[in-house]
Amino acid sequence: MFDVGFTELALIGLLALIIAGPERLPGIMRTLGRFAGRAKATFAAVRSELEREVDREVDGEEKPTPPRDEQDK
């Protein structure tokens, strides 16, 4: 996806260690990992919903939905 090699990852890790320090680096990495996991789950949910909608339209099961502001009432 990003085509990042080992050398680039090592350089990023070294810079992060120098900037954040060894005490704060594990917490920062944990936070980044949680963010990445949540983003991945969100993107997967959106993709799944879009695929369901496309499949529904292709199969001819399309039913109109009211505009968003009418659904909230």
C-alpha positions as CSV (number, residue, x, y, z in Angstrom):
1,M,0.0,0.0,0.0
2,F,2.6,2.6,1.1
3,D,5.6,0.6,-0.2
4,V,7.7,1.3,2.9
5,G,10.8,-0.8,3.3
6,F,12.8,-1.9,6.3
7,T,15.3,1.0,6.0
8,E,12.5,3.6,6.0
9,L,10.8,2.0,9.0
10,A,14.1,1.9,10.9
11,L,14.7,5.5,10.2
12,I,11.2,6.5,11.3
13,G,11.6,4.4,14.5
14,L,15.0,6.0,15.3
15,L,13.6,9.5,14.8
16,A,10.6,8.7,17.0
17,L,12.9,7.4,19.7
18,I,15.0,10.5,19.5
19,I,12.0,12.9,19.5
20,A,9.7,11.2,22.0
21,G,12.3,9.5,24.2
22,P,12.3,5.9,25.4
23,E,9.8,6.6,28.3
24,R,7.0,8.0,26.1
25,L,7.5,5.9,22.9
26,P,5.6,2.8,24.1
27,G,2.6,4.9,25.0
28,I,2.7,6.8,21.7
29,M,3.0,3.6,19.7
30,R,0.0,2.1,21.7
31,T,-2.1,5.1,20.9
32,L,-1.2,5.0,17.2
33,G,-2.0,1.2,17.1
34,R,-5.4,1.8,18.7
35,F,-6.1,4.6,16.2
36,A,-5.0,2.4,13.3
37,G,-7.3,-0.4,14.5
38,R,-10.3,1.8,14.9
39,A,-9.7,3.4,11.4
40,K,-9.4,-0.1,9.9
41,A,-12.6,-1.2,11.5
42,T,-14.4,1.9,10.4
43,F,-13.2,1.6,6.8
44,A,-14.3,-2.1,6.8
45,A,-17.8,-1.2,8.0
46,V,-18.2,1.5,5.4
47,R,-16.9,-0.8,2.7
48,S,-19.3,-3.6,3.8
49,E,-22.3,-1.1,3.8
50,L,-21.4,0.1,0.3
51,E,-21.1,-3.4,-1.0
52,R,-24.5,-4.3,0.4
53,E,-26.1,-1.2,-1.2
54,V,-24.5,-2.0,-4.5
55,D,-25.6,-5.6,-4.4
56,R,-29.1,-4.5,-3.5
57,E,-29.2,-2.2,-6.5
58,V,-27.8,-4.8,-8.8
59,D,-30.3,-7.4,-7.6
60,G,-33.2,-5.0,-8.2
61,E,-34.1,-4.7,-4.5
62,E,-33.5,-1.0,-4.5
63,K,-36.1,0.7,-2.3
64,P,-36.0,4.5,-1.8
65,T,-35.0,5.8,1.5
66,P,-36.3,9.2,2.8
67,P,-33.9,12.0,3.1
68,R,-31.7,12.0,6.2
69,D,-33.5,14.8,8.0
70,E,-36.8,13.0,7.7
71,Q,-35.4,9.8,9.3
72,D,-34.3,11.7,12.4
73,K,-37.8,12.9,13.2
